[in-house]
Amino acid sequence: MTETEEHPLARTFTLWYEKQEATDESWDNRVVKLCTISTVEQFWQMYSHLTRLHTHTRTETLSFFEQGIHPSWEDPRNQEGFKTALTFVNESLDYQLEQILLNLVGNSLMYRDRDQEINVSELINGVIIKIRKGSPSIEVWSRPYPNSNTIMTRCLTNLWGQQFTKKLHSKPLPKLTPQKGQKKNEDKHAQNKEEAD
C-alpha cells in the first residue's frame, strides 16, 4: 500500500504554547514549540485539537506563526508591524478562529480597493489566541506595509462580520531599542576589544 500524497501549504507554520504556571523561567523559555505545519493534512490534524477553545476554563495562550518568526514583538520581522485584536464572546471564538486560520494557511485573504488587489495573507506573520475567562481574544500580527492598519481592519471586518467593527482594536507593534544597560555593556565590550587589539 502506497502512502497518500499530502498537499503542501504555501508557507510553513509553527504552533507555540505559552506555559502559564507560576515559574521563574524567562518569557522566552516559557514559550514552547508544539509542532510545525507544512501540509493541509497536518493543519487539520493540529486544528482538531484546537476546537471548542471557548470551553477551556484555564488561562492559555497559543500562537500560530510563520516558521522562523518568533511570537514576540522583539522578532525583527514583527518590528513596526501591526497587532489587530478582537475580543469574542463564548462560542463565537471557535468559528472566527477557524475563519482566520483557514484564510491564512490557504493564502486567500484578499484586499481589493479600486484597482488595488493585495494578498493580505502574505502580510500576516501570525495569530495569537488568548484564552481568558469571559473574554477570549484573537490577535492578528502583520508585518510593516503601507496602510497596513486600514487594510487589515477592513479585511478582518469583511471576514468576521460588520458586527465586530467597533470591537476591532489595532495598534503598532513597538520598535525594539537597546536598554540603557545593554548599550553601556556593548560600548564597554567594544572598548575592551579595542584595547585588546
Secondary structure, DSSP 8 states (H G I E B T S, - for coil): -------EEEEEEEEEEE--S---S-HHHHEEEEEEEEEHHHHHHHHTTTTTGGG--S-EEEEEEETT--SSTTSTTTTT-EEEEEE--TTHHHHHHHHHHHHHHTT--EEEETTEEEEGGGGEEEEEEEE-TT--EEEEEE---TTHHHHHHHHHHHHH-GGGGGGEEEEE-------HHHHHHHHHHHHHHHHH-
